[in-house]
């Protein structure tokens, strides 16, 4: 699978997660893809906590809101943290969050290429997540994502439906050329 294909095929389907173990090599591949993301001044503020095993996943799922309880069915949850101290803040923009987002996107696309399901979760109790995983105070919990194989019997249809339902604005609505509101083409 090529990058553009992974971008077009990636979708979040937290209800189709299998408990089938994810091979350590695949976990390492998605983490390595995240590690290779660019960051402001190359500070690489991200850290990743890999949570595995039914009990550990279930305990961590308690820190997520009620709409994300399906992650209990995941083989792995990856929690992405970033250190505010590793920041290049200009004009009030917290770059450490942007940098973490770049790493997460790499992780999501690599997982898609490897046939794994992800679902970025921002709605979690940061304090509880920090407590459960013993994350130091200087790190913010940015988000978490399950990393799992899809339940094969229903995933392909669900993914196709989700992708069909996914509405994206046209380039005419979001892209300007030369100046704001100047429409056209490249």
NULOMAR-203847 format. One line per 8 residues: number of its first residue (from 1); their letters; for each residue x, y, z of N, C-alpha, C. Coordinates in steps of 0.05 Angstrom, whole numbers. Example, Ala and Ser with C-alpha at 12.3 -4.5 7.8 and 13.67 -1.06 7.14 Angstrom:
<rs>
1 = as = 264,-114,156,246,-90,156,264,-66,156  257,-45,142,273,-21,143,258,1,157
</rs>
This chain:
<rs>
1 = xxxxxxxx = 17,-24,0,0,0,0,18,25,0  11,44,-16,26,69,-17,13,90,2  28,111,7,19,132,26,-9,143,19  -13,151,-6,-39,163,-13,-61,143,-11  -56,117,-16,-76,97,-12,-83,93,18  -62,93,35,-67,91,64,-83,115,74  -78,138,64,-93,162,72,-123,159,64  -128,149,40,-155,146,31,-170,123,45
9 = xxxxxxxx = -155,103,54,-168,80,67,-170,81,97  -156,100,110,-157,101,139,-183,111,149  -195,97,167,-219,107,180,-220,95,209  -235,108,226,-237,100,254,-262,82,257  -256,58,266,-278,39,271,-273,24,297  -279,37,319,-273,25,345,-291,2,352  -312,-2,337,-331,-24,343,-323,-50,329  -302,-51,314,-294,-75,299,-266,-84,307
17 = xxxxxxxx = -261,-84,333,-234,-91,343,-233,-120,351  -212,-133,344,-207,-161,351,-187,-162,374  -190,-182,391,-170,-187,412,-146,-202,402  -146,-209,376,-122,-223,365,-97,-207,371  -77,-220,383,-53,-205,390,-39,-192,365  -29,-168,370,-14,-154,349,15,-161,353  28,-169,331,56,-178,333,73,-155,342  93,-161,359,112,-140,368,125,-125,346
25 = xxxxxxxx = 130,-139,323,143,-125,301,125,-103,289  99,-109,289,80,-89,278,77,-65,297  77,-71,323,76,-49,343,101,-32,339  124,-45,336,149,-30,333,148,-14,307  136,-24,286,135,-10,260,118,16,263  95,14,276,78,38,279,91,58,297  105,49,318,119,67,336,142,81,321  156,65,305,178,76,290,169,97,269
33 = xxxxxxxx = 146,92,257,134,112,238,128,137,254  117,135,278,111,159,294,137,173,301  157,158,309,182,170,317,195,186,295  190,179,270,202,193,247,188,218,239  167,226,253,152,250,246,170,275,251  165,296,236,179,321,241,169,335,266  186,351,278,177,367,301,192,393,302  180,413,314,193,440,316,220,437,330
41 = xxxxxxxx = 240,448,317,268,448,327,277,419,333  264,399,321,271,371,325,271,363,354  253,375,370,252,368,399,238,342,405  223,332,386,210,305,389,197,302,417  176,318,423,165,318,450,148,294,457  143,277,438,125,254,443,137,231,458  120,217,472,126,192,485,102,174,481  107,148,480,86,129,474,85,107,496
49 = xxxxxxxx = 62,103,507,58,82,527,41,60,513  53,36,510,39,14,498,27,-3,520  0,-6,519,-15,-21,539,-25,-46,526  -19,-69,538,-27,-95,526,-38,-113,549  -53,-132,541,-65,-151,560,-93,-143,568  -110,-162,570,-139,-156,576,-143,-139,601  -129,-146,623,-133,-131,648,-123,-102,645  -99,-99,634,-88,-72,631,-105,-54,612
57 = xxxxxxxx = -114,-66,590,-131,-51,571,-157,-44,585  -169,-62,599,-195,-57,613,-192,-35,634  -170,-36,649,-165,-15,669,-162,12,656  -147,14,635,-143,39,621,-169,49,609  -185,31,598,-211,38,586,-229,52,606  -225,47,631,-241,61,652,-237,91,652  -214,100,641,-208,128,640,-220,142,615  -232,126,598,-244,137,573,-274,142,578
65 = xxxxxxxx = -286,161,563,-314,166,566,-331,143,557  -356,143,563,-374,120,557,-376,113,528  -372,132,510,-374,125,482,-350,111,471  -329,109,487,-305,96,478,-299,69,492  -319,58,504,-315,33,519,-309,9,502  -315,11,476,-309,-11,457,-279,-17,456  -262,2,464,-233,-3,463,-225,-26,481  -243,-34,499,-237,-58,516,-231,-82,499
73 = xxxxxxxx = -242,-82,474,-238,-104,456,-212,-104,441  -196,-83,445,-170,-81,431,-149,-98,444  -131,-107,427,-108,-122,437,-87,-103,450  -86,-78,439,-66,-59,447,-79,-31,448  -71,-15,467,-78,14,466,-51,29,469  -48,48,451,-24,65,452,-33,92,462  -20,101,483,-25,128,495,-2,146,486  -10,169,474,10,187,464,11,211,484
81 = xxxxxxxx = 35,217,493,40,239,512,60,258,499  60,282,509,80,301,499,87,320,522  112,329,522,122,346,544,120,375,535  104,390,550,101,419,544,127,434,544  146,424,561,172,437,563,187,436,536  182,415,520,194,413,494,176,427,474  175,453,477,157,469,461,171,493,449  161,501,426,170,525,413,144,541,410
89 = xxxxxxxx = 136,556,430,111,570,429,116,598,417  101,602,396,102,629,383,73,637,378  67,662,384,40,672,380,20,656,395  27,644,418,8,629,434,1,602,423  15,592,402,9,566,390,26,545,404  12,525,417,28,504,430,38,483,411  62,487,402,74,469,382,76,440,391  79,436,417,82,408,426,58,391,418
97 = xxxxxxxx = 34,403,418,10,389,410,10,384,380  18,403,365,21,400,336,41,378,329  64,379,343,84,359,338,74,331,345  60,328,367,48,302,374,28,293,353  12,312,342,-7,305,321,7,295,296  30,306,289,45,295,266,54,266,271  63,261,295,71,234,302,47,215,301  25,224,312,1,207,312,-8,201,283
105 = xxxxxxxx = -8,220,266,-16,215,238,2,194,225  28,196,230,46,175,219,38,148,230  33,147,256,25,121,269,0,110,257  -21,127,253,-46,118,242,-43,108,213  -27,122,197,-23,113,170,-7,87,168  13,84,185,29,60,185,11,36,194  -6,41,214,-24,20,223,-43,11,201  -54,31,186,-72,25,163,-57,8,143
113 = xxxxxxxx = -33,15,136,-17,0,117,-13,-29,126  -10,-33,152,-6,-59,163,-31,-75,168  -54,-64,161,-80,-78,164,-91,-76,192  -83,-56,208,-92,-53,235,-112,-30,237  -130,-32,257,-151,-13,262,-141,6,284  -147,32,280,-141,53,300,-166,70,304  -166,85,325,-188,104,330,-177,125,350  -169,148,341,-158,168,360,-179,177,380
121 = xxxxxxxx = -172,176,405,-190,182,427,-178,205,443  -192,228,443,-184,251,458,-200,254,484  -224,242,484,-242,244,507,-235,223,528  -216,231,544,-207,213,565,-200,230,590  -200,217,612,-193,231,637,-162,231,639  -150,254,635,-121,256,634,-109,248,661  -121,257,683,-110,251,709,-111,221,715  -134,209,709,-137,180,713,-117,164,695
129 = xxxxxxxx = -115,172,670,-96,159,652,-68,162,663  -61,186,672,-34,190,683,-29,173,707  -50,170,725,-47,154,749,-43,125,742  -60,114,724,-59,86,717,-33,78,705  -23,96,687,2,89,672,27,101,685  24,115,708,46,127,722,62,146,704  48,163,690,60,183,672,69,207,689  94,215,685,104,238,701,88,264,695
137 = xxxxxxxx = 87,281,715,71,306,714,79,324,691  104,324,683,113,342,662,103,334,634  90,311,632,79,302,606,49,305,606  38,315,584,9,316,580,1,291,565  -22,281,572,-34,259,557,-49,272,533  -40,267,509,-51,280,486,-75,264,475  -71,239,471,-93,221,462,-85,192,464  -104,175,459,-99,146,459,-112,135,434
145 = xxxxxxxx = -102,112,425,-114,98,403,-112,68,407  -134,53,402,-130,24,402,-114,17,377  -101,-5,379,-86,-17,356,-94,-46,356  -109,-53,335,-120,-80,335,-124,-90,307  -127,-116,305,-136,-127,279,-166,-123,278  -177,-120,254,-206,-117,252,-219,-145,256  -244,-144,265,-261,-168,265,-267,-173,236  -256,-194,225,-256,-198,196,-284,-201,184
153 = xxxxxxxx = -302,-213,198,-329,-218,187,-344,-193,180  -339,-171,194,-355,-147,189,-339,-122,182  -313,-124,184,-297,-99,181,-298,-87,153  -294,-103,133,-292,-92,106,-318,-77,98  -341,-89,104,-366,-75,98,-368,-49,115  -362,-51,140,-364,-27,158,-345,-5,149  -321,-13,141,-301,7,132,-310,20,106  -320,4,88,-330,15,63,-353,34,67
161 = xxxxxxxx = -372,27,85,-394,44,91,-385,70,105  -366,67,123,-356,91,137,-342,110,118  -327,99,99,-313,115,79,-333,128,60  -354,114,53,-375,126,36,-389,149,50  -393,146,77,-407,166,93,-390,190,99  -364,186,98,-345,207,106,-347,230,86  -355,252,96,-358,276,79,-334,294,82  -322,300,60,-300,319,61,-307,343,44
169 = xxxxxxxx = -300,367,53,-305,391,37,-289,390,12  -299,402,-9,-285,403,-35,-262,422,-32  -242,419,-50,-220,437,-51,-229,466,-56  -250,468,-72,-261,495,-78,-270,510,-52  -278,495,-32,-287,506,-7,-263,513,12  -241,500,10,-220,502,30,-193,512,20  -189,512,-7,-163,520,-18,-166,546,-33  -147,564,-27,-146,590,-40,-119,592,-53
177 = xxxxxxxx = -118,607,-75,-93,609,-90,-84,638,-93  -62,644,-80,-51,671,-81,-61,688,-58  -88,690,-55,-100,706,-33,-125,693,-24  -133,700,1,-157,689,13,-181,694,-5  -197,674,-8,-221,674,-24,-216,675,-54  -191,673,-63,-185,672,-91,-186,643,-100  -207,636,-114,-211,608,-123,-195,604,-149  -191,579,-155,-177,573,-179,-165,545,-178
185 = xx = -143,541,-191,-130,516,-191,-100,521,-188  -86,500,-183,-57,501,-179,-44,509,-205
</rs>
